[in-house]
Each structure stands twice: as C-alpha cells, then as structure tokens.
Amino acid sequence: MTSETLPTTSTEVCFAGYPKDVVRPEHFTVRQTLVDEPGPGQVLVRNDFMTLAAAYRDQMTPATNIPIPVFQLGQPMWGRTVGTVVRSNSPNLAVGDLVEHFHGWREYAVGSAAEFHKRDRALLPGAEYYLTQGPTAWRGMVEMANVGDGDVVFVSGATSGVGSLAGQIAKLLGAKRVIGSTGSKSKAEYLLRECGFDAVFDYHDGPVVDRLRELAPDGINVFFDNVGGEQFEAAVAAAAPFARFALCGSLSGQLETGGSGGHPRLDLMTAIPKQLILRPFATYHTPEQIDGWNKQFSIWLRDGRIAFPHTIVPGGVADLPANFLALLERRFTGNVIAKLS
Ligand SMILES: NC(=O)c1ccc[n+]([C@@H]2O[C@H](COP(=O)([O-])OP(=O)(O)OC[C@H]3O[C@@H](n4cnc5c(N)ncnc54)[C@H](OP(=O)(O)O)[C@@H]3O)[C@@H](O)[C@H]2O)c1
C-alpha cells in the first residue's frame, strides 16, 4: 500500500481546567503540535473516529471513583479511537492497518505498536462500528443480569450508547418485554422504531414508578440501570421477586450539577422481602470482552437482527469540545462517534 505524505502538524485538544460544575469551552484548549517521526517499534496513526461519552465528564474530576485515569491539566486528552497506520517501524503493524487505541482528541497519534490493537476491516461494516458500548451492554445484560426467556426488562438511559444496545441484547436473548426510559418524545420514538423496544416513557412525564407500574403490571425481572437516582428507586419499587439488577451507571448523578442521582435510597424493607439481586459492575474492556462482543455484533448485523444506534458528529478535532458539550446537553442519540478525518 502506498503510504500517504507524512503530516507536519496535528491538531489536538488539551485539558485546560477542572470544571466546578458546568463544563464550558474554557476547560479545553485546541492547539497545533508538530508530528513526531515514529521511533523504533513505534507507529504513526491517523485518527479516523473517536467515541464521545458521558464518562469524560468523570475524567474531568480528580476525585472520581471511575476506574479510568483522569485528564491531566495542560496535557492532550484521551479516549477510545480507531485510526489507520500511516507509518510503521514495527513488524506487528503495517501501513493501512486499522487499529483501536486510547490516543484520541488528536488528529495523529505516535506511540509503541503495543498500544495500538489491530482490528479486522472485513468483520464489521465500518471502522466506527468498533466504537460501540457493546462490551459493557453485553456484560451487564448477560453476565450480571443473566437475561433470558420471558423476562420483563427495564433499561434506564435507554438512548445512551450502552442502553440502546443493552435493550436490543435483552430482546435478542429472549426477553418478553423491554421497556426503556429517555428524556424526549423523539428519542422515545427512535427506540421503538429503530431498536425494537416494546415500550418507552419520557422520565419527565410524572413519577417513574407510576410509569413502570403501568407498563409492567406484574413487575420487572431485570433492571439495567444507567441513570441511578429516582429511576433506581422506582425500579426497586416496581421489581418482581428475585429481580436481577445490573447497575452500570449513574447518569443523573454524573451529569446533573448538585443532583442526588448518585446517591439513591435503597428501600431495604422492599428489597429484602423481594430478595433482589443487585450487581454493580465495571467493564475493563479486556481483549476477550472486546473480541467476544465484536464477533457477536458482526453476526447479528449480518443477519439483520440488530441496529447500531449511533450519531456521527462531523467537525473534526477542533470541534470536539463543542460536540462534547452538546452531548452533555443530551442532543445526541445512541453511541456518539466523532469523525476525525
Ligand atoms: N459499568 C461500566 O463498566 C460502564 C462502562 C461504560 C459506561 N458506563 C456508564 O454507563 C452510562 C451510559 O454510558 P454511555 O457512554 O452509554 O452514555 P452516553 O451515551 O454518553 O449517554 C448520554 C445520554 O445520557 C442521558 N442523560 C444525560 N443526563 C441524564 C440525566 N440526568 N438523567 C437521565 N439521563 C440522562 C441523555 O439521554 P436522554 O436525552 O434520554 O436523557 C444523553 O443523551 C454512564 O453512566 C457511564 O458512565 C459504565
């Protein structure tokens, strides 16, 4: 393969300040940097697509408990990215290879070949399909909640990257009814139309527990929680005996300034008699988790059984801060993927 001309500069986004509450443009700096020639054992990669996700908000908070390194002041930010090798000084990667890595928020990345994981261009319909939240959705729905035939499932934050796949996985593995919550009518319609949810409600429309009791009169057997707060408390109240809870995220606590979403109350005198099974979990994206999901995803896509709920945001690296702010304002649906090249 002919290698492209080596770029001399690369645009990158650096972390410029810890937000006290609301994230603002001044928390980011966009700058030009010189592109280094790769050294021995290194590669130079042109970044093609990068994930945008709520978790970056946690990485802007030094005291966060999430198991991902926080951003460092004055340093380039990082995040899950796929790109194309444009120079290689490693026998393990060739020019033109598709690679997944964490050197996001920049046009070009240089580093040891070991930091860049080769992906098969033929397995999935496009490079961006490697940036799903599928490993987490699978781990929660399958390994934590053990979803199966006849289950009545509730997914909170159902249009998030994780939630929009978790609901589909439940349906594909035999759930009888999948209910989702989201924050707008248009997103609710999207889940019904594109993702096969059986019922969706807008969490602004009155008490969540009332919506759940209407939509699941015999109770929910599986709860996949991305939101916490009121939605968690409502799921406890509306759960069937022995319901399994996969506790994935706390969007209301993570993204609402001063919100109590991260500290929902667990009503023990409801949870104990129902013998609820609560499984908080963290996905570390092991090679096995990633490969397992990508293979399963490719089969379901090939057979036309799953949708890839996603929004591609244009604008390249310079627009990443603005697009991340738009994500925090809930403007996107599904897995949010920034096009970088
Ligand atoms: N446990 C793990 O291993 C693991 C791994 C990855 C991610 N996570 C967690 O899983 C959750 C989902 O992650 P993601 O990357 O898929 O999210 P995402 O795509 O970034 O989610 C964005 C969506 O969250 C919803 N949202 C924002 N604020 C909300 C609020 N106050 N209440 C309810 N919904 C709100 C909005 O949808 P609406 O318009 O519908 O409100 C928004 O469009 C996050 O909590 C994340 O930290 C956990």
The ligand as a MOL file (V3000), in Angstrom:
LIG
                    3D

  0  0  0     0  0            999 V3000
M  V30 BEGIN CTAB
M  V30 COUNTS 48 52 0 0 0
M  V30 BEGIN ATOM
M  V30 1 N -20.0830 -0.0290 34.4050 0
M  V30 2 C -19.3290 0.0660 33.3230 0
M  V30 3 O -18.4560 -0.7440 33.0680 0
M  V30 4 C -19.5770 1.1990 32.3720 0
M  V30 5 C -18.9160 1.2760 31.1330 0
M  V30 6 C -19.2610 2.3080 30.2460 0
M  V30 7 C -20.1930 3.2710 30.6260 0
M  V30 8 N -20.7640 3.1820 31.8630 0 CHG=1
M  V30 9 C -21.7760 4.1420 32.3000 0
M  V30 10 O -22.9550 3.8400 31.5850 0
M  V30 11 C -23.7430 5.0160 31.4570 0
M  V30 12 C -24.0700 5.2180 29.9930 0
M  V30 13 O -22.8430 5.4920 29.3200 0
M  V30 14 P -22.8510 5.9620 27.7950 0
M  V30 15 O -21.4640 6.2400 27.4050 0
M  V30 16 O -23.6220 4.9710 27.0180 0 CHG=-1
M  V30 17 O -23.6820 7.3060 27.9240 0
M  V30 18 P -23.9130 8.4160 26.8430 0
M  V30 19 O -24.1230 7.7910 25.5110 0
M  V30 20 O -22.8680 9.4500 26.9770 0
M  V30 21 O -25.3050 8.9960 27.3730 0
M  V30 22 C -25.7640 10.2410 27.0070 0
M  V30 23 C -27.2420 10.2850 27.3320 0
M  V30 24 O -27.4490 10.2220 28.7410 0
M  V30 25 C -28.7320 10.7270 29.0310 0
M  V30 26 N -28.7120 11.5690 30.2250 0
M  V30 27 C -27.9370 12.6350 30.4370 0
M  V30 28 N -28.2110 13.1840 31.6300 0
M  V30 29 C -29.1980 12.4440 32.1700 0
M  V30 30 C -29.9170 12.5280 33.3860 0
M  V30 31 N -29.6850 13.4830 34.2850 0
M  V30 32 N -30.8580 11.6110 33.6220 0
M  V30 33 C -31.0940 10.6500 32.7210 0
M  V30 34 N -30.4430 10.5190 31.5500 0
M  V30 35 C -29.5060 11.4230 31.2830 0
M  V30 36 C -29.1460 11.5820 27.8320 0
M  V30 37 O -30.2420 10.9520 27.2000 0
M  V30 38 P -31.7510 11.4870 27.4540 0
M  V30 39 O -31.9580 12.6040 26.4770 0
M  V30 40 O -32.5900 10.3000 27.2120 0
M  V30 41 O -31.8150 11.9800 28.8670 0
M  V30 42 C -27.9030 11.5820 26.9450 0
M  V30 43 O -28.2130 11.6360 25.5710 0
M  V30 44 C -22.9010 6.1390 32.0660 0
M  V30 45 O -23.3120 6.2990 33.3820 0
M  V30 46 C -21.4950 5.5890 32.0080 0
M  V30 47 O -20.6390 6.1680 32.9600 0
M  V30 48 C -20.4790 2.1820 32.7210 0
M  V30 END ATOM
M  V30 BEGIN BOND
M  V30 1 1 1 2
M  V30 2 2 2 3
M  V30 3 1 2 4
M  V30 4 1 4 5
M  V30 5 2 4 48
M  V30 6 2 5 6
M  V30 7 1 6 7
M  V30 8 2 7 8
M  V30 9 1 8 9
M  V30 10 1 8 48
M  V30 11 1 9 10
M  V30 12 1 9 46
M  V30 13 1 10 11
M  V30 14 1 11 12
M  V30 15 1 11 44
M  V30 16 1 12 13
M  V30 17 1 13 14
M  V30 18 2 14 15
M  V30 19 1 14 16
M  V30 20 1 14 17
M  V30 21 1 17 18
M  V30 22 2 18 19
M  V30 23 1 18 20
M  V30 24 1 18 21
M  V30 25 1 21 22
M  V30 26 1 22 23
M  V30 27 1 23 24
M  V30 28 1 23 42
M  V30 29 1 24 25
M  V30 30 1 25 26
M  V30 31 1 25 36
M  V30 32 1 26 27
M  V30 33 1 26 35
M  V30 34 2 27 28
M  V30 35 1 28 29
M  V30 36 1 29 30
M  V30 37 2 29 35
M  V30 38 1 30 31
M  V30 39 2 30 32
M  V30 40 1 32 33
M  V30 41 2 33 34
M  V30 42 1 34 35
M  V30 43 1 36 37
M  V30 44 1 36 42
M  V30 45 1 37 38
M  V30 46 2 38 39
M  V30 47 1 38 40
M  V30 48 1 38 41
M  V30 49 1 42 43
M  V30 50 1 44 45
M  V30 51 1 44 46
M  V30 52 1 46 47
M  V30 END BOND
M  V30 END CTAB
M  END
